[in-house]
Amino acid sequence: METQYIDLHSHSIYSDGDLLPEENIRVAAINGLDIFTISDHDNYRGYFQALKIAQDLPITLIPGTEFTAKKYHLLALNYNPFDKEFQQFCEYSRQIQEGEGERRVQMLQGYNVPINMKKLKNNCPSSRIGKGNIIRTLMTDPECREYIAKNHKGQTMGQIVDFYIGDNGLISNLDNRRGVRESDAIAATHKAGGIIGVAHITKETDSIEDLDKLVAQGIDFMEVQPRLLEKFNYQKFIDHAEKINLPMSYGSDYHGPSLVKRTMLSRDSNILHENLARILDKGFVKIDR
């Protein structure tokens, strides 16, 4: 199989990214990628918008969605984006996460932060509401920006982001986290002709047994994010995936220029392997192998 470079995890304005979908795909082409997806949280619309220019670029665009499940984030790839049941499932998942966004806004209001859902939706009208959208609103709404200036004097943007949505941030860890059931996301994706895997598993668990449970539920692959290789014990998951012949994908979790630590992949170890190509090729977009 000819060597093909992939980045199958990125975000646009339809979730919590900075850029329009067509801007994402253009960056991907400039980076030398061969296969790319815009996998917005609980959304599929970015595919249609990016497709307008993807057809004129030397790159293959496949549909993608990152579902927010109860414990994990699951990455659906190459499903039929016209499938009505799949679209309805995305809407159902978005509604759950909008409720989670409201909970976070209420927490901030408890600290006298001048934010509300109206500001959030006006600031991010096309988005599935999440933590990233809250940060964008805090930094772009005039009242919120004044609050940040007063309460975070001398702090870097990284420190501000960590304070609110870092691993132990003010609004990061909600009690009783809500999301779709993993089994439902797997079933919806398979029914729409796609494949689905676990995204950045090392952010959610350090247990190989948890990966095996997801495999038993029907996931098709495991994502590797090169930027996390040193931060987490990814290698043991990679070794296990190879042992059980679980295909591996590569993704950057690119959100645009504001998240400088999440640069889009280019041409390195992010090569499309035959076992992933084989199952991807059965989906909506045929993979040139």
C-alpha positions in Angstrom: 0.0 0.0 0.0 1.3 3.5 -0.9 2.3 5.5 2.2 -0.5 7.9 3.2 -0.3 10.3 6.1 -3.4 10.9 8.2 -4.9 13.2 10.9 -8.3 11.9 11.7 -9.1 14.2 14.6 -9.7 17.9 14.3 -12.3 20.5 15.3 -13.9 23.6 13.7 -16.4 26.3 14.7 -19.1 23.6 14.8 -17.7 22.5 18.1 -14.9 24.3 19.9 -12.4 25.1 17.2 -11.2 28.4 15.9 -11.5 27.9 12.2 -14.1 27.3 9.6 -14.1 23.7 8.3 -12.7 24.8 4.9 -9.8 26.5 6.6 -9.0 23.3 8.5 -8.9 21.2 5.3 -6.7 23.8 3.6 -4.2 23.7 6.5 -4.3 19.9 6.2 -3.4 20.0 2.6 -0.6 22.5 3.2 0.8 20.1 5.9 1.1 17.3 3.3 -1.7 15.1 4.8 -3.4 12.6 2.5 -6.5 11.7 4.5 -8.2 14.1 7.0 -11.3 14.5 9.0 -13.1 17.3 10.8 -14.5 15.4 13.9 -16.4 18.1 15.7 -18.0 17.2 19.0 -21.4 15.6 18.5 -21.7 17.2 15.1 -21.3 16.2 11.4 -22.0 19.5 9.6 -18.3 20.5 9.1 -17.9 17.7 6.6 -20.3 19.2 4.1 -18.8 22.7 4.5 -15.2 21.5 4.0 -16.2 19.3 1.1 -16.8 22.4 -1.0 -13.1 23.0 -1.3 -11.7 19.6 -0.5 -12.7 18.3 -3.9 -10.2 20.8 -5.4 -7.3 19.8 -3.1 -5.0 16.7 -3.3 -6.4 15.3 -0.1 -9.2 12.9 0.9 -11.8 14.2 3.4 -13.9 11.6 5.3 -16.8 12.3 7.6 -16.0 12.4 11.3 -17.7 13.0 14.7 -16.3 12.9 18.3 -19.1 11.7 20.6 -19.1 12.7 24.2 -20.0 9.5 26.1 -20.3 9.0 29.8 -16.6 8.1 30.4 -14.9 8.2 27.0 -14.7 10.3 23.8 -15.5 8.1 20.9 -14.4 8.9 17.3 -16.8 8.0 14.6 -15.3 7.9 11.1 -16.5 7.5 7.5 -20.2 6.9 8.3 -22.9 8.1 5.9 -23.4 11.8 6.8 -26.8 11.8 5.2 -28.1 9.0 7.5 -31.1 10.6 9.3 -30.9 8.4 12.4 -27.2 9.2 12.8 -28.0 12.9 12.5 -30.7 12.6 15.1 -28.3 10.8 17.4 -25.8 13.7 17.0 -28.6 16.1 17.9 -29.5 14.0 21.0 -25.8 14.0 22.1 -25.5 17.8 21.5 -28.6 18.5 23.7 -27.0 16.5 26.6 -23.8 18.5 26.3 -25.7 21.8 26.1 -27.1 20.9 29.5 -23.6 20.2 30.7 -22.6 23.7 29.4 -25.4 25.2 31.4 -24.2 23.5 34.5 -20.7 25.0 34.0 -22.1 28.4 33.3 -24.1 28.2 36.6 -20.9 27.3 38.4 -19.1 30.3 37.0 -22.0 32.6 37.9 -21.6 31.3 41.5 -18.2 32.9 41.4 -19.7 36.2 40.1 -18.3 35.6 36.6 -20.5 37.8 34.3 -21.3 34.9 31.8 -24.6 33.4 30.7 -25.9 31.1 28.0 -27.1 33.9 25.8 -23.6 35.3 25.7 -22.3 31.9 25.0 -24.7 31.2 22.1 -24.2 34.7 20.6 -20.4 34.1 20.7 -20.5 30.6 19.3 -23.7 30.4 17.2 -22.8 27.3 15.2 -21.2 25.4 18.0 -21.9 22.4 20.1 -21.4 24.1 23.5 -18.4 22.8 25.5 -15.6 24.0 27.7 -13.7 25.5 24.9 -16.6 27.7 23.9 -16.8 29.0 27.5 -13.1 30.0 27.4 -13.6 31.8 24.1 -16.6 33.7 25.6 -14.6 34.6 28.7 -11.9 36.2 26.5 -14.1 37.9 23.9 -17.2 39.2 25.7 -16.4 42.7 27.0 -17.8 42.1 30.5 -16.1 38.8 30.9 -12.8 40.1 29.6 -12.9 42.9 32.2 -13.5 40.2 34.9 -10.5 38.2 33.6 -8.3 41.3 33.6 -9.3 42.1 37.2 -9.0 38.6 38.6 -6.1 37.1 36.6 -3.5 40.0 36.5 -0.2 38.9 35.2 -1.2 35.4 34.3 -0.5 33.8 30.9 -3.3 32.6 28.7 -2.2 29.0 29.5 -2.5 29.7 33.2 -6.0 31.1 32.7 -7.1 28.2 30.6 -5.8 25.7 33.2 -7.5 27.6 36.0 -10.9 27.1 34.4 -10.7 24.0 32.2 -7.4 22.3 33.0 -7.3 18.8 34.5 -8.3 20.2 37.9 -9.8 23.4 36.6 -12.7 25.2 38.2 -15.3 23.8 35.8 -13.6 20.8 34.4 -14.8 17.9 36.5 -18.6 17.9 36.8 -20.2 15.6 39.3 -22.2 12.8 37.6 -20.8 13.6 34.1 -23.4 13.1 31.5 -23.1 11.8 28.0 -24.5 9.2 25.6 -23.9 5.6 26.3 -20.8 4.2 24.6 -22.9 1.2 23.3 -25.4 3.6 21.7 -22.7 5.6 20.0 -21.1 2.4 18.7 -24.5 1.1 17.4 -25.4 4.4 15.7 -22.1 4.7 13.9 -22.1 1.1 12.7 -25.7 1.4 11.5 -24.7 4.4 9.5 -21.9 2.4 7.8 -19.0 3.9 9.7 -16.3 2.7 12.2 -15.8 4.0 15.7 -12.8 4.0 18.1 -11.8 5.5 21.4 -10.1 8.9 21.3 -7.1 9.8 23.5 -7.8 6.8 25.9 -4.9 7.7 28.2 -6.7 10.9 29.2 -9.6 8.8 30.7 -7.9 5.7 32.0 -4.6 3.9 32.7 -6.3 0.5 32.6 -5.8 -2.0 29.7 -8.9 -3.8 31.0 -10.9 -0.7 30.2 -9.7 -0.8 26.6 -10.6 -4.5 26.4 -14.2 -3.7 27.6 -14.6 -1.1 24.8 -13.4 -3.7 22.3 -16.0 -6.2 23.7 -18.6 -3.5 23.2 -17.6 -3.2 19.5 -15.1 -0.4 19.0 -13.1 -0.8 15.8 -9.8 1.0 16.5 -7.8 3.0 19.1 -6.6 6.5 18.4 -3.0 7.5 19.1 -2.3 11.2 19.7 1.5 11.8 19.3 1.4 14.9 21.5 0.4 12.8 24.5 3.0 10.0 24.1 5.3 11.5 26.7 2.7 12.8 29.0 0.9 9.5 29.5 1.8 5.9 29.4 0.5 5.4 25.8 3.1 2.8 24.9 1.4 0.0 26.9 -1.9 0.7 25.1 -0.1 0.7 21.7 1.6 -2.6 22.6 -1.7 -4.1 23.7 -3.5 -2.9 20.5 -0.8 -4.6 18.4 -1.1 -7.8 20.5 -4.9 -8.0 19.9 -4.7 -6.7 16.3 -6.7 -3.6 17.1 -6.2 -1.0 14.3 -4.7 2.3 15.4 -5.5 5.7 14.0 -3.6 9.0 14.4 -5.0 12.4 15.4 -3.9 15.8 16.6 -7.1 17.0 18.2 -6.4 20.2 16.4 -8.5 23.2 17.5 -6.8 26.0 15.5 -4.2 28.6 16.4 -5.4 29.4 19.9 -4.4 26.0 21.3 -0.7 26.2 20.4 0.1 22.8 22.0 -2.2 21.0 19.5 -0.6 21.5 16.2 -2.0 19.6 13.2 -0.1 16.5 12.2 2.1 16.6 9.1 4.3 13.8 7.9 5.9 11.7 10.6 4.8 8.4 12.2 1.1 9.2 11.4 0.9 6.6 8.6 -2.3 4.9 7.6 -1.8 1.2 8.3 -3.3 -1.6 6.2 -5.6 -2.9 8.9 -7.2 0.6 9.5 -7.3 1.2 5.7 -9.2 -2.0 5.2 -12.1 -1.2 7.6 -12.1 2.5 6.6 -12.5 1.6 3.0 -15.9 -0.1 3.7 -17.4 3.3 4.7 -18.9 6.3 2.9 -15.8 7.5 1.2 -13.5 5.1 -0.6 -9.9 5.2 0.4 -7.3 5.2 -2.4 -5.0 2.4 -1.5 
